[in-house]
Amino acid sequence: MQRITAYLSSLLLSRRDDGYSTETVIVTAVLIGVAIAAATGIGTFVKTEVGGLSAEIP
């Protein structure tokens, strides 16, 4: 039990920097923005093309 307690306290008290860097967060946010813009543009294009179709029943 003492080993487990020592291991858990070492995890809680360690000061390692395992988080994402600011640059990584910014690049990820930019990529998400580009993906949203591309999806919006594709959606608009598809709606325009579908709106131009006519369904003629013979």
Number of C-alpha atoms within 10 A of each C-alpha: 6 7 8 9 10 11 11 11 11 11 11 9 8 8 8 7 7 6 6 8 9 9 9 10 11 11 11 12 12 12 12 12 12 12 12 12 12 12 12 12 12 12 12 12 12 12 11 11 10 10 9 9 8 7 6 5 4 3
